[in-house]
């Protein structure tokens, strides 16, 4: 069989002896760490990822890096939940809407104040909710009017 699999007899018997001896110290540490990671993940209701689990393990006295925790999580198929940030919809595209003519032909500086005004809107996340900010700017002076 060793000749067919192209392995040496001594290599085969060494492998058999290692399997019989059980996991080595490094592998045993990873197995223990996997149990702790799984426990921490379950206690967070499946939300925590590797950074938070690492912080919890370190707080409990475990010396471990974030990459090791991430490796253990990948091996066990554990993933944290990262909610996507929500942004309010400011523009609703209507394919049947008519196009607005460009009356200044993209020349915003006409050489005279109050000839061309441009405007834009943005939204800001605050502790009380979303605030909308609209600015009106003069094309010549490039100053915000309101």
Helices and strands as residue ranges (DSSP letters): H 2-5, H 9-21, H 25-43, H 50-59, H 66-76, E 117-126, E 129-138
